[in-house]
Amino acid sequence: MRHPLTRRHMLGLFGGLAACSRSQSQQPLIDHPVTDVLSAIPLSSVHLAGYLGKRLNLCIANRILAQDPAKLVEPFRNRAERSCWQSEFWGKWFLSAAAACQYINKPDARQWLGDSVHQLLATQSSDGYIGNYAPNSHLKSWDVWGRKYTLLGLLAWVDMTQASPALDGARSLADHLLTEVGPGKADIVTCGLYRGMASSSVLEPIVRLFHRNRDERYLAFARYVVSQWSSSKGPQLIEKALNGTAVGQRFPRPAKWWSWENGEKAYEMMSCYAGLLELYRETGNPSYRNAAIQTYESIRNTEINIAGSGTSQECWYGGTARQTQTAPDTMETCVAVSWMQLCAHLLRITGDPRYADEIERTAYNALLGAMPPDGAAFAKYSSLEGTRQLGTPQCGMDLNCCTANGPRGMMLLPELAIMMHAEGPVVNLYSAGNWNLKACRIEVNTGYPFGGQVDLRVLPGQSENFALRLRIPAWSTETSLSVNRTPVPGIQPGAYATIRRNWKHGDMVRLRLDLRARTVRASGANGRFVAVERGPLVLARDTRLDTSSIDQSVSAISELRQITTREGIDFAAVAGPEGSGNEVRLCDYASAGNTWDLRSRFRVWMPDSGS
């Protein structure tokens, strides 16, 4: 089914790329592939238990495995679309399903996935196209965006099985795109929406495809995509990152919000940087890495709120400074997941624990707060006060983009919890469970995030010398660490504690993290506000816990006293002098509002009556 490129197409593509590279001095052609500092272990070797494990299992059982894949393939058979995004749903679902099937390690689930791949490939036309857009609407709206997710899904199956039909189908789909887009053809940054960011995020699977077969045409096309970002119509993703332009100030407010001219669309922007980091891995071009890091810094400092997400109406808007104010359609779940994914790329590439800090904050608050207690869906938008509600179905389908994407964030957790460094295991996220590594087995017993003690048993088959790294969260100002009851000195918040030794079967590592409440104060247009954090958790008032008004001012927040929770609430505590009448009752943000109706109105930021 592959659609070959003619010699004229090839000469045009490479000629255009050469011209682009000569004009883009900040993007030198460097071909020194970069190896990640941290690498994932097979998901089949991971078992999460405790709080995270329970929530993950619910998501797998009631959302991922409950999906009927045939409904997601059906749009590919009906090629009449001109504006909607049905073709993203199969790829999003398949990415989480492929990870889930490796995690639960059930052969019948693999067969189920294989059947879906076969059904999808059966829709591929002789020219290589897989999609649902009418022939005269190719490249418009979400067409290339949908192809991106199809490519990612097919490549996930190739990674699982090495299946050649899926790889051939992916190559044919990519080759067809190369006949439509490139020098002398359609310009990638004028295709679709949001200054071409939706379409040019196809960079990610194109680079992954190159990584698998080393076909230089795909690397050349990837470079073409990045070069067009710097053109007069492009989103300027490298230049504006390197010159320090905040993500919410890169383009003027558009006259039409859902349009090509809107350059602040968050999900699509971060998806482009994910592709840019894949290209960095292949080329070693430092400007790619630096642009992604600078963009991370801008998002972290100007957009991410206390719950680890951001955006209003799906776009950057300076949300960090405005999070105490009411804004429409805040905290799209797709944004939270994409933020976690961007941080995960940077964590793997750099080995810097600050990215794991951000992943943890988003996972425990924005992501889990968007998932109902049964794990069967995800909210389209979340807020820091009000009531929770699910989004409506989109594109005539039985789900929306966030219900399809939320499970991808959940499946990142077992992938990132413990990873491998060249010197040994790295613990990024604390969860009960067990990990079967090449050098040893690690068993973790903990009540985290509600309790601060984490016990790790290291079980090598025989004595092994390696370094074990444990992330000390930046918020844990008083931390203790010991091995077989012998204290480990020099523990620093915001860094990895590294223990190098000859490990013997049954060695016990005990970590005690600082879960004292932390008060956060902020000023907004309507006055001063206070919020409370405890460990990785943001706390909130909820009408189920507080019979008085949850909107009343708070004079002071003192150390929390944990109290008995009510049904549906995982953590509850009271702050303030006991019996004083000024007590403030709080629960974890993920539990706040989780009746998903008016019975549990909640708020994170409380009016501050203190000095």
C-alpha positions as CSV (number, residue, x, y, z in Angstrom):
1,M,0.0,0.0,0.0
2,R,3.0,2.3,0.2
3,H,2.8,5.3,-2.1
4,P,6.3,6.0,-3.6
5,L,7.6,9.5,-3.8
6,T,8.8,10.5,-7.3
7,R,12.3,11.8,-8.0
8,R,10.8,15.3,-8.6
9,H,9.1,15.1,-5.1
10,M,12.4,14.0,-3.5
11,L,14.4,16.7,-5.1
12,G,11.9,19.4,-4.1
13,L,11.7,18.1,-0.5
14,F,15.5,18.0,0.0
15,G,16.1,21.2,-1.9
16,G,13.6,23.0,0.2
17,L,15.0,21.6,3.4
18,A,18.5,22.7,2.4
19,A,17.3,26.2,1.8
20,C,15.5,26.2,5.1
21,S,18.5,24.9,7.0
22,R,20.7,27.6,5.5
23,S,18.4,30.3,6.7
24,Q,17.9,28.9,10.2
25,S,21.3,29.4,11.8
26,Q,19.8,28.6,15.2
27,Q,18.9,25.1,14.0
28,P,22.2,23.6,12.7
29,L,22.0,20.1,11.3
30,I,23.6,18.0,14.0
31,D,23.5,14.2,13.9
32,H,24.6,13.0,17.2
33,P,21.8,11.0,18.7
34,V,21.3,11.5,22.4
35,T,20.6,8.8,24.9
36,D,18.1,9.5,27.7
37,V,19.4,9.7,31.2
38,L,16.5,7.7,32.5
39,S,14.7,4.8,30.8
40,A,11.5,3.0,31.5
41,I,11.3,-0.6,32.6
42,P,8.7,-2.9,30.9
43,L,5.2,-2.3,32.2
44,S,4.8,-6.0,32.6
45,S,7.4,-5.8,35.4
46,V,5.4,-3.2,37.4
47,H,2.6,-3.6,39.8
48,L,1.1,-0.6,41.6
49,A,-0.9,-1.2,44.8
50,G,-2.3,1.2,47.4
51,Y,-4.0,4.5,46.4
52,L,-2.4,4.9,42.9
53,G,-2.8,1.2,42.1
54,K,-6.5,1.3,43.0
55,R,-7.3,4.3,40.9
56,L,-5.2,3.0,38.0
57,N,-7.1,-0.3,38.1
58,L,-10.4,1.4,38.0
59,C,-9.4,3.5,35.0
60,I,-8.1,0.4,33.1
61,A,-11.2,-1.7,33.9
62,N,-14.0,0.8,33.5
63,R,-12.6,3.2,30.8
64,I,-9.8,1.6,28.8
65,L,-11.1,-2.0,28.6
66,A,-14.7,-0.9,28.6
67,Q,-14.3,0.9,25.2
68,D,-15.7,-0.7,22.1
69,P,-12.9,-0.3,19.6
70,A,-15.2,-0.9,16.6
71,K,-17.0,2.4,17.3
72,L,-13.7,4.2,17.1
73,V,-12.8,2.6,13.8
74,E,-16.1,3.3,12.2
75,P,-15.4,7.0,11.2
76,F,-12.4,5.8,9.1
77,R,-14.8,4.0,6.8
78,N,-17.0,7.1,6.2
79,R,-14.8,9.7,4.5
80,A,-17.1,12.7,4.5
81,E,-15.7,14.8,7.4
82,R,-14.7,18.4,6.9
83,S,-14.2,19.9,10.3
84,C,-14.3,17.5,13.3
85,W,-11.8,15.3,15.1
86,Q,-13.3,11.8,15.3
87,S,-10.1,10.3,13.9
88,E,-8.1,11.2,17.0
89,F,-10.1,8.9,19.3
90,W,-8.8,5.6,18.0
91,G,-5.2,6.6,18.4
92,K,-5.7,8.1,21.9
93,W,-7.5,5.1,23.1
94,F,-5.1,2.6,21.6
95,L,-2.1,4.3,23.2
96,S,-3.6,3.9,26.7
97,A,-4.9,0.4,25.8
98,A,-1.5,-0.8,24.6
99,A,0.1,0.4,27.8
100,A,-2.7,-1.2,29.9
101,C,-2.4,-4.5,28.2
102,Q,1.3,-4.7,28.8
103,Y,0.7,-3.7,32.4
104,I,-2.0,-6.3,33.1
105,N,-0.2,-8.8,30.9
106,K,-3.2,-10.7,29.6
107,P,-2.9,-12.5,26.2
108,D,-6.6,-12.1,25.4
109,A,-6.3,-8.4,25.7
110,R,-3.4,-8.4,23.2
111,Q,-5.6,-10.3,20.8
112,W,-8.3,-7.7,21.3
113,L,-5.9,-5.0,20.4
114,G,-4.6,-6.9,17.4
115,D,-8.1,-7.2,16.0
116,S,-8.6,-3.5,16.3
117,V,-5.4,-2.8,14.4
118,H,-6.5,-5.2,11.7
119,Q,-9.8,-3.4,11.4
120,L,-8.2,0.0,11.2
121,L,-5.7,-1.1,8.5
122,A,-8.5,-2.5,6.5
123,T,-9.7,1.1,6.0
124,Q,-6.4,2.2,4.4
125,S,-6.8,3.2,0.8
126,S,-4.4,2.3,-2.0
127,D,-2.6,5.7,-1.7
128,G,-1.9,5.1,2.0
129,Y,-4.5,7.4,3.5
130,I,-6.1,6.5,6.8
131,G,-8.6,9.1,8.0
132,N,-12.2,10.3,7.8
133,Y,-11.8,13.5,5.8
134,A,-13.4,13.9,2.4
135,P,-10.9,14.0,-0.5
136,N,-11.4,17.7,-1.1
137,S,-11.0,18.5,2.6
138,H,-7.6,16.8,3.2
139,L,-5.2,18.8,5.4
140,K,-8.0,21.0,6.7
141,S,-9.0,21.4,10.3
142,W,-8.1,18.3,12.3
143,D,-7.2,16.0,9.4
144,V,-3.4,15.8,10.0
145,W,-3.9,15.9,13.8
146,G,-6.0,12.7,13.4
147,R,-3.3,11.1,11.2
148,K,-0.8,11.9,14.0
149,Y,-2.7,9.8,16.5
150,T,-3.3,7.0,14.1
151,L,0.5,6.9,13.4
152,L,1.2,6.9,17.2
153,G,-1.3,4.1,17.8
154,L,0.2,1.9,15.0
155,L,3.7,2.5,16.2
156,A,2.7,1.5,19.7
157,W,1.5,-1.8,18.3
158,V,4.7,-2.2,16.5
159,D,6.6,-1.7,19.7
160,M,4.5,-4.3,21.4
161,T,4.6,-7.0,18.7
162,Q,7.1,-6.1,16.0
163,A,4.2,-6.7,13.6
164,S,5.2,-5.8,10.0
165,P,1.7,-5.1,8.7
166,A,1.3,-2.3,11.2
167,L,4.7,-0.9,10.4
168,D,4.0,-1.1,6.7
169,G,0.6,0.7,7.3
170,A,2.3,3.4,9.3
171,R,4.9,4.0,6.6
172,S,2.3,4.1,3.9
173,L,0.3,6.6,5.9
174,A,3.4,8.8,6.4
175,D,4.4,8.5,2.8
176,H,1.0,9.7,1.7
177,L,1.4,12.7,3.9
178,L,4.7,13.5,2.3
179,T,3.0,13.6,-1.1
180,E,0.6,16.3,0.2
181,V,2.8,18.4,2.4
182,G,6.3,19.9,2.0
183,P,8.3,22.2,-0.3
184,G,6.3,22.9,-3.5
185,K,3.2,21.4,-1.9
186,A,1.0,22.4,1.1
187,D,2.7,24.3,3.9
188,I,2.5,22.4,7.2
189,V,1.9,25.6,9.2
190,T,-1.0,26.7,7.1
191,C,-2.7,23.3,7.4
192,G,-5.4,23.0,10.0
193,L,-5.8,25.2,13.1
194,Y,-3.8,27.2,15.7
195,R,-0.9,28.5,13.4
196,G,-0.3,25.0,12.2
197,M,0.5,23.6,15.6
198,A,-2.2,20.9,15.5
199,S,-1.0,19.7,12.1
200,S,2.8,20.1,12.7
201,S,2.6,18.0,15.9
202,V,2.7,15.1,13.5
203,L,6.4,15.7,14.0
204,E,6.4,13.3,17.0
205,P,5.3,10.1,15.1
206,I,7.3,11.0,12.0
207,V,10.5,11.1,14.2
208,R,9.5,7.9,15.9
209,L,9.0,6.3,12.5
210,F,12.5,7.4,11.5
211,H,13.9,5.9,14.7
212,R,12.5,2.5,13.8
213,N,13.6,2.2,10.1
214,R,16.2,5.0,9.6
215,D,14.5,6.2,6.4
216,E,16.1,9.5,5.8
217,R,13.0,10.9,4.1
218,Y,11.3,11.0,7.5
219,L,14.1,12.8,9.2
220,A,14.2,15.3,6.3
221,F,10.4,15.9,6.7
222,A,10.8,16.4,10.4
223,R,13.4,19.1,9.8
224,Y,11.1,20.6,7.2
225,V,8.3,20.9,9.8
226,V,10.6,22.6,12.4
227,S,12.0,24.9,9.7
228,Q,8.5,26.1,8.9
229,W,7.8,27.0,12.5
230,S,10.3,29.8,11.9
231,S,8.6,31.0,8.7
232,S,6.5,34.2,8.6
233,K,3.3,32.2,9.1
234,G,4.8,29.7,11.6
235,P,4.2,29.6,15.4
236,Q,7.8,30.6,16.2
237,L,8.1,27.8,18.7
238,I,11.9,27.9,18.9
239,E,12.6,31.6,18.6
240,K,10.0,32.8,21.0
241,A,11.0,30.2,23.5
242,L,14.7,31.1,23.4
243,N,14.1,34.8,23.7
244,G,11.9,34.3,26.8
245,T,8.5,35.2,25.4
246,A,5.9,33.8,27.7
247,V,3.6,31.2,26.2
248,G,0.5,33.3,26.8
249,Q,2.0,36.4,25.1
250,R,3.4,35.0,21.9
251,F,0.6,36.2,19.7
252,P,-2.1,38.9,19.9
253,R,-5.5,37.8,21.1
254,P,-7.3,36.4,17.9
255,A,-10.5,37.9,16.5
256,K,-11.8,34.4,16.1
257,W,-10.9,32.1,19.0
258,W,-11.2,28.6,17.5
259,S,-9.2,29.4,14.4
260,W,-5.8,29.3,12.7
261,E,-4.7,32.7,14.1
262,N,-4.9,31.6,17.7
263,G,-1.3,30.9,18.8
264,E,-1.9,30.2,22.5
265,K,-3.7,26.8,22.2
266,A,-2.0,24.9,25.0
267,Y,-2.5,21.2,24.1
268,E,-1.3,21.6,20.6
269,M,1.7,23.7,21.5
270,M,2.9,21.2,24.0
271,S,2.4,18.4,21.5
272,C,4.7,20.2,19.2
273,Y,7.4,20.3,21.8
274,A,7.0,16.6,22.5
275,G,7.9,16.1,18.8
276,L,10.8,18.6,19.0
277,L,12.3,16.6,21.9
278,E,12.0,13.4,19.9
279,L,13.9,15.2,17.1
280,Y,16.5,16.3,19.7
281,R,17.0,12.6,20.6
282,E,17.9,11.9,17.0
283,T,20.0,14.9,16.2
284,G,21.4,16.3,19.4
285,N,20.6,19.8,18.4
286,P,20.8,21.7,21.7
287,S,18.4,24.5,20.5
288,Y,15.6,21.9,20.4
289,R,16.2,20.9,24.0
290,N,16.7,24.4,25.2
291,A,13.5,25.7,23.5
292,A,11.5,22.9,25.2
293,I,13.1,23.6,28.6
294,Q,12.5,27.4,28.3
295,T,8.9,26.7,27.3
296,Y,8.5,24.4,30.3
297,E,9.8,27.2,32.5
298,S,7.4,29.7,31.0
299,I,4.4,27.3,31.5
300,R,5.5,26.4,35.0
301,N,6.0,30.0,36.1
302,T,3.2,31.8,34.3
303,E,0.4,29.3,33.7
304,I,0.3,26.2,36.0
305,N,-1.9,26.6,39.0
306,I,-1.8,25.1,42.4
307,A,-3.5,21.8,41.2
308,G,-0.9,21.3,38.4
309,S,-2.9,22.4,35.4
310,G,-3.9,25.6,33.6
311,T,-5.6,27.3,30.7
312,S,-8.9,29.0,30.1
313,Q,-10.9,28.0,27.1
314,E,-8.0,25.6,26.4
315,C,-5.5,28.4,25.9
316,W,-2.6,30.0,27.9
317,Y,-3.8,33.2,29.6
318,G,-1.3,34.0,32.4
319,G,-3.2,31.6,34.7
320,T,-0.7,31.3,37.5
321,A,-1.3,35.0,38.6
322,R,-5.1,34.7,37.9
323,Q,-5.9,31.4,39.5
324,T,-7.9,33.0,42.3
325,Q,-10.2,34.6,39.8
326,T,-13.1,33.0,38.0
327,A,-12.3,32.1,34.3
328,P,-14.3,30.1,31.7
329,D,-13.5,26.5,31.0
330,T,-10.4,26.1,33.1
331,M,-8.0,23.2,33.4
332,E,-8.8,21.1,30.3
333,T,-7.8,17.5,31.1
334,C,-6.0,17.2,27.7
335,V,-3.8,20.1,28.9
336,A,-3.0,18.4,32.2
337,V,-2.1,15.1,30.4
338,S,0.0,17.0,27.8
339,W,1.8,18.9,30.6
340,M,2.6,15.5,32.3
341,Q,3.9,14.2,29.0
342,L,6.1,17.2,28.3
343,C,7.5,16.9,31.9
344,A,8.0,13.1,31.3
345,H,10.1,13.8,28.1
346,L,12.3,16.2,30.0
347,L,12.6,13.9,33.0
348,R,13.9,11.1,30.7
349,I,16.2,13.4,28.8
350,T,17.7,15.3,31.8
351,G,17.2,13.1,34.8
352,D,16.2,16.3,36.7
353,P,13.8,15.5,39.6
354,R,11.9,18.8,39.3
355,Y,10.0,17.4,36.4
356,A,8.9,14.5,38.5
357,D,7.7,17.0,41.1
358,E,5.5,18.5,38.5
359,I,4.2,15.2,37.3
360,E,3.3,14.2,40.8
361,R,1.5,17.4,41.6
362,T,-0.6,17.2,38.4
363,A,-1.3,13.5,38.8
364,Y,-2.6,13.6,42.4
365,N,-4.7,16.8,41.9
366,A,-5.7,17.9,38.4
367,L,-5.7,14.4,36.8
368,L,-7.3,12.3,39.6
369,G,-9.6,15.2,40.4
370,A,-10.9,14.9,36.8
371,M,-11.7,11.2,37.2
372,P,-15.0,10.1,38.8
373,P,-14.7,7.5,41.6
374,D,-15.5,4.6,39.2
375,G,-12.7,5.6,36.7
376,A,-15.1,5.4,33.8
377,A,-14.6,8.9,32.4
378,F,-12.7,12.2,32.7
379,A,-14.0,15.7,33.0
380,K,-13.5,18.0,30.0
381,Y,-12.8,20.9,32.3
382,S,-12.0,21.2,36.0
383,S,-11.9,24.2,38.3
384,L,-10.6,25.3,41.7
385,E,-14.0,25.9,43.0
386,G,-17.6,25.0,42.2
387,T,-19.0,21.6,41.3
388,R,-17.6,18.9,39.0
389,Q,-19.2,17.9,35.7
390,L,-18.3,15.7,32.8
391,G,-18.0,17.1,29.3
392,T,-20.5,16.3,26.5
393,P,-19.8,13.8,23.8
394,Q,-18.1,15.2,20.7
395,C,-18.2,14.7,16.9
396,G,-21.2,12.4,17.1
397,M,-19.2,9.9,19.2
398,D,-19.9,8.5,22.6
399,L,-16.9,10.2,24.2
400,N,-14.9,13.4,24.1
401,C,-11.2,14.3,23.7
402,C,-10.5,14.4,27.5
403,T,-12.2,11.1,28.3
404,A,-10.1,9.6,25.5
405,N,-6.9,11.3,26.7
406,G,-7.1,11.1,30.5
407,P,-6.2,7.4,30.6
408,R,-2.9,8.2,28.8
409,G,-2.0,10.4,31.9
410,M,-2.9,7.5,34.2
411,M,-0.8,5.0,32.2
412,L,2.3,7.3,32.6
413,L,2.3,6.6,36.4
414,P,3.5,3.0,36.3
415,E,5.9,3.9,33.5
416,L,7.6,6.7,35.5
417,A,7.3,5.5,39.1
418,I,10.6,3.7,39.1
419,M,13.0,4.1,36.1
420,M,16.5,3.1,35.3
421,H,19.7,5.2,35.4
422,A,23.0,3.8,34.0
423,E,24.0,3.4,37.7
424,G,20.8,1.8,39.0
425,P,17.1,2.3,39.8
426,V,15.5,5.7,40.3
427,V,12.4,6.2,42.4
428,N,10.3,9.1,41.0
429,L,6.9,8.4,42.4
430,Y,6.0,6.8,45.7
431,S,3.4,4.1,45.6
432,A,2.9,0.7,47.2
433,G,3.7,-2.1,44.8
434,N,6.6,-4.1,43.4
435,W,9.0,-3.8,40.5
436,N,11.0,-6.6,38.9
437,L,14.2,-5.1,37.6
438,K,17.2,-6.9,36.0
439,A,19.4,-6.4,39.0
440,C,16.8,-6.8,41.8
441,R,13.2,-6.8,42.9
442,I,11.9,-3.8,44.8
443,E,8.9,-4.0,47.0
444,V,7.4,-0.8,48.4
445,N,5.0,-0.6,51.4
446,T,3.5,2.9,52.0
447,G,0.3,4.7,52.8
448,Y,1.6,7.7,50.7
449,P,0.3,10.3,49.8
450,F,-1.7,10.3,53.1
451,G,1.1,8.9,55.2
452,G,4.7,10.1,54.9
453,Q,6.6,6.8,55.6
454,V,7.9,4.8,52.6
455,D,9.5,1.4,53.1
456,L,11.5,-0.2,50.3
457,R,12.8,-3.7,50.4
458,V,15.6,-4.4,47.9
459,L,15.8,-8.0,46.9
460,P,18.6,-8.9,44.5
461,G,19.1,-12.5,43.5
462,Q,22.6,-12.2,44.8
463,S,24.7,-9.3,46.2
464,E,24.7,-6.5,43.7
465,N,26.5,-3.1,43.7
466,F,24.5,-0.3,42.3
467,A,23.2,3.2,43.1
468,L,19.6,3.6,44.3
469,R,18.2,7.1,43.8
470,L,15.1,8.4,45.6
471,R,13.4,11.7,44.7
472,I,13.2,14.0,47.7
473,P,10.2,16.3,46.8
474,A,11.0,20.1,46.9
475,W,8.2,20.5,49.5
476,S,9.7,18.0,51.9
477,T,11.9,20.3,54.0
478,E,12.5,17.8,56.8
479,T,13.2,14.4,55.5
480,S,14.9,11.3,57.0
481,L,16.4,8.4,55.1
482,S,18.0,5.2,56.4
483,V,19.2,1.9,55.2
484,N,18.8,-1.0,57.7
485,R,18.2,1.7,60.3
486,T,21.5,3.5,59.6
487,P,20.8,7.1,58.7
488,V,21.8,8.4,55.3
489,P,23.2,12.0,55.6
490,G,23.0,15.0,53.3
491,I,19.3,14.8,52.2
492,Q,18.3,17.8,50.2
493,P,14.8,18.7,49.1
494,G,14.3,19.0,45.3
495,A,17.1,16.5,44.6
496,Y,17.7,12.8,44.4
497,A,19.2,11.1,47.4
498,T,21.7,8.6,46.1
499,I,22.6,5.4,48.0
500,R,25.6,3.5,46.6
501,R,26.3,0.2,48.2
502,N,26.6,-3.5,47.8
503,W,22.9,-4.5,48.2
504,K,22.0,-7.7,49.8
505,H,18.7,-9.6,49.8
506,G,16.3,-8.0,52.2
507,D,18.0,-4.6,52.7
508,M,15.4,-2.1,54.0
509,V,15.3,1.5,53.0
510,R,13.0,3.8,55.0
511,L,12.1,7.2,53.9
512,R,10.1,9.7,56.0
513,L,8.7,12.7,54.1
514,D,7.5,15.9,55.6
515,L,3.7,16.0,55.4
516,R,3.2,19.1,57.5
517,A,0.6,21.5,56.1
518,R,1.9,24.3,54.0
519,T,0.0,27.6,53.7
520,V,0.0,29.3,50.3
521,R,-1.1,32.9,50.0
522,A,-2.1,34.8,46.8
523,S,-3.5,38.1,45.8
524,G,-6.2,38.5,43.2
525,A,-8.5,41.1,41.7
526,N,-11.0,40.3,44.5
527,G,-8.6,40.4,47.5
528,R,-6.3,38.1,49.2
529,F,-6.7,34.3,49.4
530,V,-5.1,31.4,51.2
531,A,-4.8,27.7,50.2
532,V,-3.4,24.6,51.9
533,E,-1.1,21.9,50.6
534,R,0.0,18.7,52.4
535,G,2.7,16.7,50.7
536,P,1.7,16.4,47.0
537,L,-1.9,17.1,47.8
538,V,-3.9,20.3,47.4
539,L,-6.6,20.5,50.0
540,A,-10.1,22.0,49.5
541,R,-13.2,22.9,51.5
542,D,-16.2,20.8,50.6
543,T,-19.8,21.2,51.7
544,R,-20.0,17.6,52.9
545,L,-17.4,18.4,55.6
546,D,-18.2,22.0,56.5
547,T,-21.7,22.8,57.7
548,S,-20.8,26.5,57.7
549,S,-20.3,28.4,54.5
550,I,-17.2,27.2,52.6
551,D,-17.0,30.8,51.3
552,Q,-16.3,32.4,54.6
553,S,-12.9,34.1,55.3
554,V,-10.2,32.2,57.0
555,S,-8.2,33.9,59.7
556,A,-5.4,31.4,60.1
557,I,-4.4,27.9,59.1
558,S,-2.5,25.9,61.7
559,E,-1.2,22.3,61.6
560,L,-3.8,19.9,60.4
561,R,-5.4,17.2,62.5
562,Q,-6.6,14.3,60.4
563,I,-10.2,13.4,61.0
564,T,-12.5,10.5,60.0
565,T,-13.4,10.8,56.4
566,R,-16.9,10.5,55.0
567,E,-17.8,8.1,52.2
568,G,-16.1,9.1,48.9
569,I,-13.4,11.2,50.6
570,D,-9.9,9.8,50.8
571,F,-8.3,12.3,53.2
572,A,-9.9,14.8,55.5
573,A,-8.4,17.1,58.2
574,V,-9.3,20.0,60.3
575,A,-7.1,23.1,60.9
576,G,-7.5,25.7,63.6
577,P,-7.7,25.5,67.4
578,E,-9.8,22.6,68.6
579,G,-13.2,23.8,69.8
580,S,-12.5,27.4,68.9
581,G,-15.3,27.8,66.4
582,N,-12.7,28.8,63.8
583,E,-11.9,25.3,62.6
584,V,-11.5,24.8,58.9
585,R,-12.3,21.3,57.5
586,L,-10.5,20.2,54.4
587,C,-10.2,17.2,52.1
588,D,-7.9,16.2,49.2
589,Y,-8.7,18.0,46.0
590,A,-9.3,14.7,44.1
591,S,-12.1,13.9,46.5
592,A,-13.5,17.4,46.6
593,G,-16.7,17.6,44.6
594,N,-16.6,14.0,43.7
595,T,-20.4,13.4,44.0
596,W,-20.4,15.3,40.7
597,D,-23.5,17.3,41.7
598,L,-24.5,20.1,44.1
599,R,-24.1,17.9,47.2
600,S,-20.4,18.6,47.2
601,R,-19.6,22.2,46.2
602,F,-15.9,22.9,46.9
603,R,-13.2,25.6,46.8
604,V,-9.4,25.6,47.0
605,W,-8.7,29.3,47.4
606,M,-10.3,30.7,50.6
607,P,-10.7,34.4,51.3
608,D,-7.9,35.5,53.7
609,S,-8.8,37.6,56.6
610,G,-5.4,37.5,58.1
611,S,-2.6,40.0,57.8
